[in-house]
Amino acid sequence: MLTGGRLARLGAACGAVTAAACLPALLRNPYALYLADLSLIYGLLVLGYDLASGYTGMISFGHAALFGIGGYVSAILVTHAGMSFWLTLPLGAAAAGLSGALVGLTAHRLREEYLAMGTLAFGTIVWLVMLNWVNVTGGPMGIPALPPPPPVSFGPVVLRFEGYRGFYYVLLGAVVLAVLVTRHVVDSRFGRACLAIREDEVVAETLGITLRYHKTLMFAIGAAYSGVAGVLFVHLLRVASPESFDFSQSVTILTMNMLGGMGSIPGALLGAVLVTLLSEALRAVPLYRMVLYGLLLVVMMVFFPYGLAGAARVAAEGLRGLLSRARGGRAVGERASEPF
Amino acid sequence: MAVILAQLANGVVLGSIYALMAIGYTMVWNVLAFINWAHGEVYMMAAFVTVTLYGAGVSLLPAALLGVAGGTLTGVLMERIAYRPMRQAPKLNLLIGALGISIFLRNAAQLVWGPSPRRLPSPLLDRGVDIGVVHVSLQQVLILAVGLLAMVLLQLFVRRTTLGRAMRAAAEDMETASLMGINTERVIVATFAIGSALGGVAGVLIAPLYLVYPTMGVLAGLKGFTASVLGGMGSVTGAMVAGLVLGIAESLGAGFISSGYRDAVAMVVLLLVLLVRPEGLFGHGVVSQARQRA
């Protein structure tokens, strides 16, 4: 059954996809197209990150490692084994998903700062391997000269993906798919169990929810998104290098998630786009960029703990309360303080 | 044999630094049940204040003391500006806010002081004593002495003074302590001040041995945290012992395996402790304590 609210949301989603599909036609500048591509990649990353952070309450400080695993698996298979991009894409996703499952499985008992520290250690170790295992990963130089996705032909129709414009549609497809999967997962029985874990692990356990299974699976699904993002990222940049997957990348993902607001699909995408544009604006001064991320994290946590999505929700509730009070109805503004 | 003994001496010295750092984590955990992620930045700020003042012509001892004061101020301000408004917020927000502070300070320091490392000279570096076959510089002796002294003073403070008792009461149960007339706000500020002062002491003491640079607090913070987890979160004695254990393990690991893996030792120890014995060597159930708090 489609209620009014759901219908409106569906309409907004269709509108957003249409607008996003038309965007490349408006962007003549290749740099603008590149930024649009980058925003979509980060959108995919944050959507995956949010599955763990926003919907299960697992904060990771080493998410860039999963992003990097996807990227490096594809880069290695394409250059050393000569595989096609279309084959390495699912393989990269699977590799990241499996690594995510391993992390989730070993870390399901850790919470909050312990999980954060554990994932930080994991991320650092993976990054050190990328940096030092020169024979396989190319060391600090990385793996250069990665090809773009080869064309796909359906009979007479040949789809080409060279250049930022062609890439954009691959990315958009991936993001749309990710949004659909997220919606489906979150609305399922499994997703609701994860929400219960986020709210209170002890209560969730007494309700018969197994922490190990739910946390591991959710972390793995999010990691698979990151793997896809990683594969797309290295083929967009044409190079897989360790500097793309260090701790500051994990911080970037976290900042996007916090800015947009945890547990919100529009929030995840908005945070990704805003921070991507912001960091490109500050590209010449990377130090200011990190200073700003730090400040942004603190300010968001102190004043807008539920991000822009949360702030928008509060504003909307307030407005609705104001309207209904003007009409003489009951105020519903009270609910605005409820976070999610 | 001489090499092993030298590594051992080195490890003890490093270990006292980690112990000083670990105490800061553990004290804040005791009172607020949260990990101050930005504690490594206190260590860095103290070292930078000292180097800057020394460079501006202040003589070494006052510069060092002012450096410790700077570190203390950094810790207290963190609490006042960021952690206090967030105290009622969910735990995750505090955690992320603390990471934000740490990233902010680290990069702000790089903007102000530049990325290149600086030297803090010390008259104690060149002089040394020979213990058996091992040569130890006086700076290393000083680190060990100050470290031990700070730990003894801390124990006396926590056990004998009124504020120290208030601190222990607040660690036991913040709400009840407050009902008994303890000014818990004051206790929290004092906790941050003392923990940060010890972190600052560590930063200033280590500065002549290693260099002073904006990211120096990252690994020191991580290792201090590792030591506090290994010792059992919340146990000051545990933090001291575990700091020394970690320092020695690391130095021996660097000596026996490879110096490239020196920092990996702490990471592996951290992961092992987290997975096998999260309550640490001296702790009594971190999880139950956290639950109680929540």
Interface residues (C-beta under 8 A of the other chain):
Chain A: S53 G57 I59 F61 T106 R109 L110 R111 E112 E113 Y114 A116 M117 G118 L120 A121 F122 T124 I125 L128 V202 V251 L254 M258 L287 Y288 M290 V291 Y293 G294 L295 L296 L297 V298 M301 V302 P305
Chain B: F34 I35 W37 A82 P85 M86 A89 P90 K91 L92 N93 L94 L95 I96 G97 L99 G100 I101 S102 I103 F104 L105 R106 N107 A108 Q110 L111 L222 F225 V229 A264 M267 L270 L271 L274 L275 P278 A290 R291
